[in-house]
Amino acid sequence: MAEFFLQSDIDEIAERLDSRQGFEGKTVLITGARGFLGRYFVEVFKKFNQSYFNDPVKVIAVDNLITSGQIGSKLVEDPNVSFIKHDVIKKLDIKQSIDYIIHAAGIASPHYYKKYPIETLEVAITGTQNMLHLAKEKESKFLFFSSSEIYGDPDPNNVPTTESYLGNVPCLGARACYDESKRVGETLCDIFQHKFNVHTNIVRPFNLYGPGMQEEDYRALPNFASKIKSKLPLKIYGDGMQTRTFCYITDGITGLLKVILDGKKGEVYNIGNPSPEVSMIDVVQSIQQVLKRDIPFDVIPYPESYPSDEPKRRCPDIQKAKDEINYNPEINFSEGLKRFLTWTNTNYKGK
């Protein structure tokens, strides 16, 4: 089985993180460690140990493997990485000290959180509370993975969207289990910071993508790549005019690591790439340019399996992250698509 990542991407992330020494000799616990983003964290820490650190960073990788899929279930032995199969909605007992907790466990695909709404709520609320108690006990810095979804469907005056925007989010409907549970998770971080002096940071990722996304992820870019592999027309839901910005994985992980090391206590940061803001039809045209051929597509109604109330626009304002943690995305959409589609062409099977 091929690797889920491009080694050049891991090397790029490790090289770009100029404050990487903050991890040397430390212990990092990662929940959701076999998910899309969690796997990247593990690989980057392994790269640090191989090329940069004399005193290795130790990684405690935690996952229940329910949504990790075939890619995530491939565990590679490493002397500095220990794996614990565990569901974070249950208390986790750890003997050793922990310097950083990266709480990345969650159900992020709309297809899956509509299918598993209770589980989606539990991991973002009960799971977050359990991990915050562990951070309190171990005096660890704590990073909570929220989502750009907590902004809901922002009005045009709040696009690009800053961290201060309070959101336009319904508490009812198929998306609410994800959106509202992430909002509660953020509230828990704020409570633990003020009541128990836990050093918390919150990140709101905007459409991170790249090698390693499961073919059955059911989000737009993996869906498109799977259809291309199958030589089938792409399916665009709704009217195709809903817009997003996409952030390539090297920019995303670099930003997330910068928040862990350099984020100001109690602060929340948008992590994404603010340009270009593209419609789904624009995305197909970009894919055509990258592949240098026509790609047939159909614009169809939303399937029943997809949650209703999809936001019309989603674009981050990242000025705060630029100012406070020196975050600057470097990979443009065309280059990111080229890397991603090259990987999916080899690793996706088609349906």
C-alpha atoms as one frame of an Amber mdcrd trajectory, in Angstrom:
protein
   0.000   0.000   0.000   1.329   3.442  -0.944   2.038   6.104   1.645  -0.825
   8.431   2.556   1.464  11.466   2.222   4.115  12.921  -0.075   7.473  12.864
   1.688   8.283  16.214   0.089   5.233  17.686   1.882   6.415  16.386   5.269
   9.893  17.775   4.612   8.376  21.126   3.624   6.308  21.422   6.794   9.272
  20.532   9.020  11.521  23.030   7.269   8.990  25.878   7.380   8.299  25.590
  11.120  11.080  27.833  12.423   9.940  27.456  16.052  10.099  23.639  15.899
  12.623  23.435  18.772   9.739  24.054  21.148   8.814  20.396  20.674  12.284
  18.962  21.327  12.309  16.609  24.301   8.597  17.109  24.895   5.662  14.687
  25.014   2.659  15.318  22.752  -0.675  13.512  23.020  -2.772  13.539  19.834
  -6.414  12.447  19.741  -7.761  11.469  16.353  -4.169  10.515  15.582  -5.116
   8.160  12.742  -7.380  10.677  11.032  -6.419  12.863   8.084  -4.785  15.647
  10.102  -3.636  13.490  13.003  -1.501  11.333  10.729   0.302  14.402   9.438
   1.156  15.529  12.956   2.677  12.125  13.701   4.741  12.131  10.492   6.031
  15.665  11.057   7.096  14.801  14.606   8.892  11.736  13.247  10.656  13.987
  10.742  11.711  16.353  13.530  13.284  13.428  15.369  15.058  12.135  12.279
  16.490  15.427  11.041  16.370  18.133  13.712  16.234  16.879  17.312  18.873
  15.302  19.510  16.316  14.792  22.276  13.253  13.288  20.533   9.686  14.418
  20.866   7.562  11.569  22.218   4.119  11.063  20.681   1.131   9.373  22.325
  -1.273   8.643  19.473  -4.906   8.067  20.515  -7.720   6.929  18.216 -10.700
   4.574  18.300 -10.136   3.769  14.578 -13.879   3.996  13.825 -13.528   6.477
  10.938  -9.806   6.066  10.185 -10.445   3.767   7.237  -7.879   1.633   5.449
  -5.297   4.408   5.282  -5.575   5.268   8.965  -5.409   1.672  10.135  -1.861
   1.296   8.797   0.262   1.676  11.917   4.018   2.021  11.472   6.279   1.055
  14.350   8.404   3.883  15.722  10.306   3.952  19.045   9.069   7.461  19.829
   5.413   6.883  18.951   3.068   4.851  21.156  -0.486   4.046  20.092  -3.522
   3.728  22.369  -6.814   2.504  20.938  -9.310   4.543  22.924 -12.566   6.466
  22.548 -12.135   9.935  24.029 -15.709  10.037  25.324 -14.306   7.780  28.068
 -11.727   8.898  30.606  -8.119   8.315  29.574  -5.515   7.516  32.230  -1.954
   8.459  31.323   0.957   7.895  33.687   3.668  10.018  32.072   3.825  13.796
  31.881   2.324  15.514  28.837   3.467  18.885  27.520   0.957  19.346  24.693
  -2.475  17.882  23.959  -3.715  18.154  20.368  -7.423  17.324  20.448  -8.088
  16.530  16.791 -10.613  13.719  17.306 -13.909  14.343  15.588 -16.300  13.463
  12.777 -15.716  16.132  10.153 -17.353  14.903   6.948 -20.989  16.008   6.459
 -21.862  12.528   5.194 -20.648  10.946   8.414 -21.940  13.448  10.928 -25.410
  13.150   9.443 -25.081   9.380   9.807 -23.619   9.551  13.342 -25.107  12.674
  14.981 -24.926  11.459  18.605 -21.326  10.311  18.212 -20.467  13.663  16.613
 -21.876  15.491  19.618 -20.180  13.217  22.129 -16.649  13.475  20.762 -16.755
  17.277  20.541 -18.385  17.818  23.954 -17.699  14.875  26.299 -14.420  14.063
  24.564 -13.239  17.653  24.787 -14.169  17.889  28.461 -12.250  14.673  29.198
  -9.159  15.936  27.401  -9.368  19.305  29.149  -9.447  17.541  32.519  -6.324
  15.648  31.440  -4.672  18.926  30.396  -5.534  20.381  33.801  -4.067  17.353
  35.583  -0.864  17.308  33.509  -0.533  21.108  33.176  -0.409  20.671  29.402
  -0.967  23.244  26.678  -4.223  22.328  24.953  -5.214  22.779  21.300  -8.865
  22.285  20.361  -9.835  21.612  16.763 -12.987  23.585  16.172 -14.171  24.301
  12.626 -15.022  27.056  10.191 -18.510  25.510  10.369 -19.112  27.333  13.662
 -19.651  30.509  11.609 -22.643  28.887   9.901 -23.845  30.838   6.874 -22.296
  34.307   7.336 -23.902  37.379   5.860 -21.941  39.017   3.000 -20.662  41.802
   5.262 -18.768  39.172   7.273 -16.977  37.454   4.392 -13.989  37.116   4.667
 -14.843  36.068   8.200 -12.847  37.163  11.243 -12.569  35.283  14.535 -14.781
  37.901  16.192 -17.821  37.035  14.049 -20.406  35.359  16.280 -21.928  33.175
  13.602 -25.257  32.539  11.924 -25.858  28.951  13.006 -29.158  27.042  13.383
 -29.407  24.755  16.397 -31.812  22.465  14.512 -31.161  20.429  11.368 -28.684
  17.829  10.164 -25.640  20.114  10.447 -26.389  21.271  13.971 -24.814  18.239
  15.665 -21.429  19.239  14.235 -21.677  23.031  14.311 -23.173  23.338  17.773
 -20.941  20.694  19.355 -17.861  22.559  18.138 -19.259  25.765  19.621 -19.778
  24.002  22.963 -16.229  22.640  22.723 -14.962  26.190  22.379 -16.995  27.230
  25.427 -15.437  24.398  27.431 -11.960  25.608  26.460 -12.837  29.098  27.632
 -14.188  27.781  30.944 -11.118  25.638  31.649  -8.816  28.505  30.800 -10.504
  30.964  33.168 -11.564  28.584  35.935  -8.546  26.241  36.010  -5.847  28.282
  34.238  -5.404  25.697  31.459  -3.461  27.135  28.503  -5.974  26.640  25.690
  -5.968  27.591  22.039  -8.707  27.060  19.478  -8.214  26.623  15.737 -10.913
  26.945  13.106  -9.606  25.195   9.973 -11.026  26.164   6.578 -11.211  23.284
   4.085  -7.802  21.683   4.488  -7.066  19.130   1.770  -4.259  17.005   0.411
  -2.876  13.487   0.071  -4.283  11.128   2.671  -7.940  12.091   2.374  -9.974
   8.902   2.232 -11.655   8.161  -1.084 -14.874   7.602   0.936 -14.524  10.976
   2.692 -17.494  12.359   0.703 -16.248  15.950   0.733 -15.923  17.818  -2.574
 -12.294  17.271  -3.571 -12.085  13.548  -2.686 -15.459  13.070  -4.416 -14.173
  14.781  -7.552 -10.888  12.858  -7.520 -12.716   9.532  -7.153 -14.995  10.322
 -10.081 -12.000  11.320 -12.211 -10.301   8.027 -11.362 -13.506   6.216 -12.337
 -13.793   8.201 -15.574 -17.261   9.307 -14.507 -18.799  12.805 -14.633 -18.275
  14.875 -11.502 -21.356  15.636  -9.408 -21.850  19.205  -8.171 -24.587  19.644
  -5.585 -27.121  22.468  -5.525 -26.552  25.180  -8.126 -22.763  24.942  -8.018
 -22.367  28.593  -7.055 -21.608  28.025  -3.346 -18.055  29.234  -2.702 -15.159
  28.000  -0.599 -11.463  28.597  -0.160  -9.169  25.581   0.015  -5.973  25.287
   2.039  -3.317  22.757   1.027  -2.164  20.444   3.793   1.376  21.847   4.119
   0.010  25.321   4.801  -2.641  23.932   7.133  -0.348  21.804   9.300   2.286
  24.533   9.441  -0.335  26.958  10.726  -1.712  24.504  13.262   1.759  23.779
  14.653   2.441  27.508  14.893  -0.698  27.927  17.004   0.461  25.184  19.380
   3.881  26.741  19.852   3.244  30.460  19.486  -0.475  31.059  19.990  -1.418
  33.495  22.725  -3.151  31.895  25.693  -6.901  31.655  25.276  -6.920  32.902
  21.694  -8.699  31.459  18.661  -7.219  31.433  15.151  -8.597  30.899  11.666
  -6.269  28.591   9.729  -6.837  28.448   5.996  -6.034  30.183   2.730  -8.193
  33.234   1.966  -7.702  33.082  -1.785  -9.005  32.231  -4.212 -12.624  32.083
  -3.118 -14.068  29.739  -5.740 -17.444  28.269  -6.603 -17.747  24.520  -7.065
 -17.991  25.106 -10.824 -14.782  27.162 -10.583 -13.145  24.196  -8.828 -13.968
  21.933 -11.765 -12.509  24.480 -14.174  -9.345  24.642 -12.060  -9.092  20.841
 -12.167  -9.452  20.956 -15.942  -6.574  23.430 -16.144  -4.359  21.294 -13.908
  -5.108  18.068 -15.802  -5.097  19.854 -19.182  -8.271  18.143 -20.357 -12.035
  18.488 -20.213 -13.728  16.968 -17.192 -17.462  16.290 -17.626 -19.704  17.293
 -14.733 -23.370  17.387 -13.763 -25.091  19.875 -11.460 -27.588  17.868  -9.393
 -29.849  18.328  -6.339 -28.376  17.557  -2.939 -28.640  13.842  -2.129 -30.575
  12.814   0.973 -27.339  11.693   2.635 -25.966  15.261   2.537 -26.990  17.691
   5.303 -29.206  20.576   4.287 -28.479  24.268   4.915 -25.067  24.271   3.253
 -23.434  27.708   3.725 -23.305  29.814   0.575 -19.843  31.246   1.226 -16.862
  30.265   3.346 -13.691  32.367   3.345 -11.341  33.146   6.269  -9.794  36.392
   7.362  -6.339  35.271   8.592  -4.915  38.649   9.583  -4.867  37.702  13.260
  -2.840  34.550  12.546  -0.486  36.557  10.339   0.089  39.147  13.046   0.342
  36.895  16.098   1.932  33.648  14.865   3.455  34.699  11.521   1.185  32.413
   9.514   1.428  32.835   5.741   0.038  30.224   3.311   2.402  29.590   0.401
   0.784  26.943  -1.827  -1.602  28.299  -4.452  -4.706  26.368  -5.455  -3.302
  25.114  -8.766  -0.168  23.720  -7.149  -2.147  22.129  -4.331  -4.567  20.505
  -6.773  -1.644  19.198  -8.831  -0.081  17.499  -5.792  -3.408  16.146  -4.567
  -4.596  14.787  -7.921  -1.208  13.225  -8.663  -1.506  11.352  -5.369  -5.162
  10.337  -5.857  -4.442   9.091  -9.380  -2.089   6.529  -7.825  -3.941   5.782
  -4.604  -7.657   5.985  -5.366  -9.343   2.916  -6.846 -12.337   4.566  -8.489
 -15.894   3.370  -8.016
